[in-house]
Amino acid sequence: MVAGVVGSSGSRRAPNVYARLEKPVWAPPAWLFGPVWTALYASIGVAGRRMVRDAVPARLWGLHGGQLLLNAAWPWVFFTVRDKRASLTVIAMLDAVLAAEIAALAPRGRLAASALAPYLGWSLFATALNARVSDPGEPR
């Protein structure tokens, strides 16, 4: 929940920034992000609960915490700081840490790993979108 609150506070400018971006034709409409993130945060919660139940080792909690920190940082870097290169770095790191978490969880916590799979899919999609958008008011 903390990652969601911190990330959403970094997204205060998101509606205005997103509307102004030059986006590819496959970019989702702005209204879709709220419902998608609600479902994804629910699945992250399910994964966390399963991790507790499966008594996963501390290093897996480190990966879980790391991906949540990166998740919370990305909206700040993209929508508030408005640095495309830095936001691509943050989201690429999120993708890598999340993939590592899923791979490490799979042998001992298949349900937790499965609950994180849609989140990784969305994050990879968001990475591609982040790479493709441009702000007409910013230098290219």
N, C-alpha and C positions, 0 to 999 in steps of 0.2 A: 504494500500500500504506500509506503514511503516513496518508493521509486515512481509510482504513478503520480503522487501529489507533486513531487519535485519536478518531474517531467512535464506535467500539465501546467505548472506555474511558468515554465520556460516556453510554453506554447501559447501564452496570452496573445501574442501578435500573429499566431498561425493563420487565422482566417484572412487577415489583410495581406500577409506575405504570400500565402499560397495562391490567393486570387491574382496577385500581380505576376507570379512566375510564368515563364513560358514553359509549358509542359508538353510531354509527348501525348499522342492520342490515347494511349493506354493508361494515362494517369487517372486514378479514381476521383470521383467528385468529393469535394471537401466534407460533405455530410457523412460520408462513409467511415471516416477515421474514428469518430467517437464510438460507434457500435463495434467496430473491429477491435479497438483497444480495450473496450470493456470485456469482450470475450477473451482476448489474449491475456489480460491481467487475471481473469478468472482461471484460465488454464495454468498460468504461472503459480497461482495460489494452490491449485490442485497438485502441481508438481512439488511445491514446497511441502505440502502436507504429506505426500507420499514419501518424500525424502526423510521426513521425521519418522514416519512409520517404518521405513526400511532401514533406519539407523545408518545412513550413509556416512562415510568417513569425512573428516573435517576438510580435506582438500576439495571435495565436491561442493561443500558449502562455500569455499573460497571462490570457486568458479561461479556458483550461483550468485553470490554477492557481487562479484566482478561484473557479470553481465547486467545485473540490476543497476549498478553504478553507471555503466556505459549507457544503458537504456535511459536513465534519468538525465545524463549529460547531453545526449544528442539534441533534444529540442532546444536546449539553451544555446548550443553552438550553432544550430541551423537557423532558428527563428529569432533569437535575441542577438547573438554576436554576428550572425549572418555571414559566416565564413564557410563557403562551400567546401574548400579543400580540407579544412579542419573537421567539418561534419562528416565528410567521406572517411577520414581517418578514424573518427570515433565509431561510425557505424560498421566499418570493416573490422575493427577490433571487436565490436559487439558480435558480429557474425562469427568470428573465429572463436571467441570465448564460449558463446552459446553452442556452437558445433562441438567444441571440446567437452562441454558439460554433458551434452546429450550422449556423445560417444562414451564418456566415462561412466555415465549413469546406466546405460543400456544393459550391461551384464548383471547388475544387482538391483536395478530399479526400473524395469521396463515400462511400467505405467507412468512413472515420473518422466522418463525420457520421451515417451509418446505424447505426454501432455505438453511438452515443450516444442514438439515438431512443428505445429502450426505457427508458433511464434518465430521459429527460425525461418520458415517459408516466407512469412510477412516481412521479416527483417531483410532477407535477401532481395525481395521485391522492392522494399524501401531503399535499399542500397542502390539498385538499378535506377530507381526514380530520382534519388538524390544526385546521381551522376549525370542524369539527362536534363534536369531542370536548369533554367537560367533565369536570372533576374535582369529584365531589360534596363533597370536603373543602375546596374553594377557593371564595372569593366569586365570583359570576357577574358 
